[in-house]
Amino acid sequence: MKVYKVWVDCFYYDEYDSCVVVAENEDRVREILKQPCGTYHNYCEFNSDQGEIHIKEVDLTKEDIICSSFNAG
């Protein structure tokens, strides 16, 4: 399994802007993101107006902050 950081360019209040997903590959990440709420322990939904969904494999050999999100209202 691999770790992926996922994010979008456009987001508003009460919307997800990023998440971290563990999956076999990038195609599987996209499949996981399409699953309905309740399929997995956590949930992340992106709307069509949020632009492109970016997916990047996390290099676990380097120190890094994988995901930090702040969307205050």
MDTraj code that builds the backbone (N, CA, C; nanometers):
import mdtraj as md
import numpy as np

residues = "MET LYS VAL TYR LYS VAL TRP VAL ASP CYS PHE TYR TYR ASP GLU TYR ASP SER CYS VAL VAL VAL ALA GLU ASN GLU ASP ARG VAL ARG GLU ILE LEU LYS GLN PRO CYS GLY THR TYR HIS ASN TYR CYS GLU PHE ASN SER ASP GLN GLY GLU ILE HIS ILE LYS GLU VAL ASP LEU THR LYS GLU ASP ILE ILE CYS SER SER PHE ASN ALA GLY".split()
xyz = np.array([
    [0.0836, -0.1189, 0.0000],
    [0.0000, 0.0000, 0.0000],
    [0.0877, 0.1247, 0.0000],
    [0.0315, 0.2302, -0.0565],
    [0.1011, 0.3577, -0.0639],
    [0.0143, 0.4665, -0.0009],
    [0.0776, 0.5785, 0.0335],
    [0.0077, 0.6928, 0.0925],
    [0.0035, 0.8037, -0.0123],
    [-0.1153, 0.8640, -0.0293],
    [-0.1343, 0.9693, -0.1281],
    [-0.1949, 1.0927, -0.0629],
    [-0.1424, 1.2090, -0.0998],
    [-0.2033, 1.3361, -0.0633],
    [-0.2940, 1.3754, -0.1787],
    [-0.4170, 1.4162, -0.1476],
    [-0.5153, 1.4525, -0.2484],
    [-0.5666, 1.5929, -0.2153],
    [-0.5750, 1.6799, -0.3173],
    [-0.6245, 1.8154, -0.2913],
    [-0.6868, 1.8758, -0.4167],
    [-0.7639, 1.9808, -0.3954],
    [-0.8252, 2.0569, -0.5044],
    [-0.7811, 2.2032, -0.4934],
    [-0.7972, 2.2775, -0.6028],
    [-0.7544, 2.4176, -0.6060],
    [-0.8588, 2.5133, -0.5509],
    [-0.9867, 2.4821, -0.5688],
    [-1.0949, 2.5725, -0.5299],
    [-1.1779, 2.5098, -0.4187],
    [-1.2009, 2.5857, -0.3140],
    [-1.2842, 2.5359, -0.2047],
    [-1.3436, 2.6543, -0.1299],
    [-1.4515, 2.6262, -0.0613],
    [-1.5256, 2.7280, 0.0117],
    [-1.5511, 2.6777, 0.1528],
    [-1.6227, 2.7553, 0.2309],
    [-1.6589, 2.7111, 0.3657],
    [-1.7401, 2.5823, 0.3559],
    [-1.7218, 2.4965, 0.4512],
    [-1.7971, 2.3706, 0.4601],
    [-1.7704, 2.2759, 0.3432],
    [-1.6528, 2.2836, 0.2847],
    [-1.6130, 2.1904, 0.1801],
    [-1.4754, 2.1336, 0.2126],
    [-1.4528, 2.0109, 0.1698],
    [-1.3209, 1.9512, 0.1835],
    [-1.2266, 2.0143, 0.0814],
    [-1.1016, 2.0329, 0.1206],
    [-1.0011, 2.0811, 0.0264],
    [-0.8890, 1.9805, 0.0064],
    [-0.8786, 1.8813, 0.0951],
    [-0.7716, 1.7833, 0.0832],
    [-0.7995, 1.6642, 0.1733],
    [-0.7252, 1.5584, 0.1472],
    [-0.7304, 1.4407, 0.2332],
    [-0.6069, 1.3557, 0.2067],
    [-0.5835, 1.2584, 0.2916],
    [-0.4746, 1.1628, 0.2749],
    [-0.5383, 1.0251, 0.2616],
    [-0.4988, 0.9519, 0.1580],
    [-0.5595, 0.8225, 0.1278],
    [-0.4515, 0.7155, 0.1200],
    [-0.4791, 0.6009, 0.1768],
    [-0.3921, 0.4840, 0.1637],
    [-0.4558, 0.3925, 0.0602],
    [-0.3799, 0.3600, -0.0449],
    [-0.4339, 0.2779, -0.1530],
    [-0.3193, 0.2106, -0.2284],
    [-0.3556, 0.1168, -0.3142],
    [-0.2557, 0.0455, -0.3940],
    [-0.1950, 0.1329, -0.5028],
    [-0.2776, 0.2216, -0.5631],
    [-0.2290, 0.3053, -0.6726],
    [-0.3225, 0.4258, -0.6899],
    [-0.2856, 0.5154, -0.7805],
    [-0.3628, 0.6387, -0.8017],
    [-0.5035, 0.6106, -0.8537],
    [-0.5178, 0.5109, -0.9401],
    [-0.6517, 0.4761, -0.9890],
    [-0.7429, 0.4338, -0.8749],
    [-0.6875, 0.3586, -0.7822],
    [-0.7672, 0.3139, -0.6669],
    [-0.8044, 0.4326, -0.5780],
    [-0.7171, 0.5321, -0.5665],
    [-0.7498, 0.6541, -0.4900],
    [-0.8751, 0.7180, -0.5486],
    [-0.8788, 0.7317, -0.6800],
    [-0.9953, 0.7928, -0.7456],
    [-1.1224, 0.7113, -0.7212],
    [-1.1106, 0.5794, -0.7202],
    [-1.2258, 0.4939, -0.6916],
    [-1.2731, 0.5116, -0.5471],
    [-1.1793, 0.5194, -0.4547],
    [-1.2133, 0.5372, -0.3130],
    [-1.2881, 0.6690, -0.2917],
    [-1.2430, 0.7750, -0.3587],
    [-1.3063, 0.9066, -0.3426],
    [-1.4495, 0.9094, -0.3945],
    [-1.4867, 0.8174, -0.4808],
    [-1.6227, 0.8116, -0.5349],
    [-1.7193, 0.7338, -0.4457],
    [-1.6680, 0.6691, -0.3408],
    [-1.7527, 0.5874, -0.2545],
    [-1.8425, 0.6750, -0.1676],
    [-1.9638, 0.6290, -0.1391],
    [-2.0560, 0.7079, -0.0557],
    [-2.0110, 0.7151, 0.0901],
    [-2.0576, 0.8172, 0.1573],
    [-2.0286, 0.8352, 0.2998],
    [-2.0673, 0.7087, 0.3757],
    [-1.9808, 0.6635, 0.4651],
    [-2.0082, 0.5444, 0.5440],
    [-1.9380, 0.4200, 0.4927],
    [-1.8826, 0.4266, 0.3708],
    [-1.8108, 0.3121, 0.3153],
    [-1.6810, 0.2896, 0.3910],
    [-1.6112, 0.3973, 0.4233],
    [-1.4860, 0.3919, 0.4977],
    [-1.5043, 0.4655, 0.6301],
    [-1.4083, 0.4482, 0.7217],
    [-1.4153, 0.5128, 0.8530],
    [-1.4214, 0.6650, 0.8381],
    [-1.3421, 0.7197, 0.7475],
    [-1.3423, 0.8635, 0.7214],
    [-1.4008, 0.8886, 0.5839],
    [-1.4288, 1.0140, 0.5543],
    [-1.4974, 1.0488, 0.4305],
    [-1.4402, 1.1791, 0.3750],
    [-1.4317, 1.1884, 0.2431],
    [-1.3878, 1.3115, 0.1788],
    [-1.4586, 1.3208, 0.0450],
    [-1.5297, 1.4298, 0.0236],
    [-1.6040, 1.4482, -0.1006],
    [-1.5633, 1.5805, -0.1646],
    [-1.5332, 1.5748, -0.2938],
    [-1.5040, 1.6956, -0.3698],
    [-1.6171, 1.7190, -0.4678],
    [-1.6541, 1.8444, -0.4870],
    [-1.7604, 1.8813, -0.5802],
    [-1.7024, 1.9170, -0.7160],
    [-1.7825, 1.9087, -0.8186],
    [-1.7354, 1.9354, -0.9544],
    [-1.6873, 2.0794, -0.9730],
    [-1.7353, 2.1730, -0.8910],
    [-1.6931, 2.3126, -0.9045],
    [-1.5614, 2.3423, -0.8334],
    [-1.4975, 2.2397, -0.7769],
    [-1.3718, 2.2601, -0.7059],
    [-1.2495, 2.2417, -0.7960],
    [-1.2719, 2.2163, -0.9230],
    [-1.1605, 2.2045, -1.0169],
    [-1.0982, 2.0667, -1.0174],
    [-0.9763, 2.0617, -1.0663],
    [-0.9043, 1.9353, -1.0812],
    [-0.8713, 1.8739, -0.9448],
    [-0.8792, 1.7429, -0.9372],
    [-0.8363, 1.6706, -0.8175],
    [-0.6910, 1.6295, -0.8396],
    [-0.6028, 1.6805, -0.7548],
    [-0.4601, 1.6494, -0.7634],
    [-0.4277, 1.5330, -0.6698],
    [-0.3460, 1.4411, -0.7170],
    [-0.3064, 1.3256, -0.6361],
    [-0.1557, 1.3115, -0.6443],
    [-0.0900, 1.3044, -0.5279],
    [0.0552, 1.2911, -0.5243],
    [0.0930, 1.1838, -0.4227],
    [0.1749, 1.0893, -0.4664],
    [0.2228, 0.9872, -0.3737],
    [0.3177, 1.0514, -0.2740],
    [0.3035, 1.0164, -0.1469],
    [0.3863, 1.0701, -0.0404],
    [0.5153, 0.9891, -0.0327],
    [0.6274, 1.0592, -0.0321],
    [0.7579, 0.9945, -0.0173],
    [0.7825, 0.9713, 0.1314],
    [0.7703, 0.8482, 0.1742],
    [0.7820, 0.8160, 0.3166],
    [0.9261, 0.8094, 0.3652],
    [1.0213, 0.8366, 0.2775],
    [1.1622, 0.8383, 0.3191],
    [1.2068, 0.9781, 0.3591],
    [1.1177, 1.0787, 0.3432],
    [1.1511, 1.2172, 0.3761],
    [1.0542, 1.2722, 0.4797],
    [1.1051, 1.3555, 0.5683],
    [1.0182, 1.4228, 0.6641],
    [0.9325, 1.5247, 0.5908],
    [0.8060, 1.5335, 0.6269],
    [0.7162, 1.6272, 0.5599],
    [0.5863, 1.6374, 0.6386],
    [0.5139, 1.7458, 0.6210],
    [0.3775, 1.7570, 0.6697],
    [0.2900, 1.7110, 0.5546],
    [0.2167, 1.6053, 0.5738],
    [0.1394, 1.5470, 0.4656],
    [0.0169, 1.6315, 0.4342],
    [-0.0564, 1.6735, 0.5362],
    [-0.1773, 1.7494, 0.5101],
    [-0.2072, 1.8420, 0.6272],
    [-0.2315, 1.9673, 0.5968],
    [-0.2729, 2.0650, 0.6949],
    [-0.3815, 2.1489, 0.6282],
    [-0.4981, 2.1558, 0.6879],
    [-0.6106, 2.2218, 0.6229],
    [-0.6762, 2.3213, 0.7179],
    [-0.7006, 2.4436, 0.6689],
    [-0.7620, 2.5470, 0.7510],
    [-0.8630, 2.6238, 0.6668],
    [-0.9914, 2.5979, 0.6879],
    [-1.0988, 2.6641, 0.6130],
    [-1.1994, 2.7262, 0.7096],
    [-1.1548, 2.8221, 0.7841],
    [-1.2424, 2.8839, 0.8842],
    [-1.3477, 2.9728, 0.8192],
    [-1.4604, 2.9849, 0.8865],
    [-1.5689, 3.0674, 0.8349],
    [-1.5856, 3.1958, 0.9080],
])
top = md.Topology()
chain = top.add_chain()
for i, resn in enumerate(residues, 1):
    res = top.add_residue(resn, chain, resSeq=i)
    for name in ("N", "CA", "C"):
        top.add_atom(name, md.element.get_by_symbol(name[0]), res)
traj = md.Trajectory(xyz[None], top)
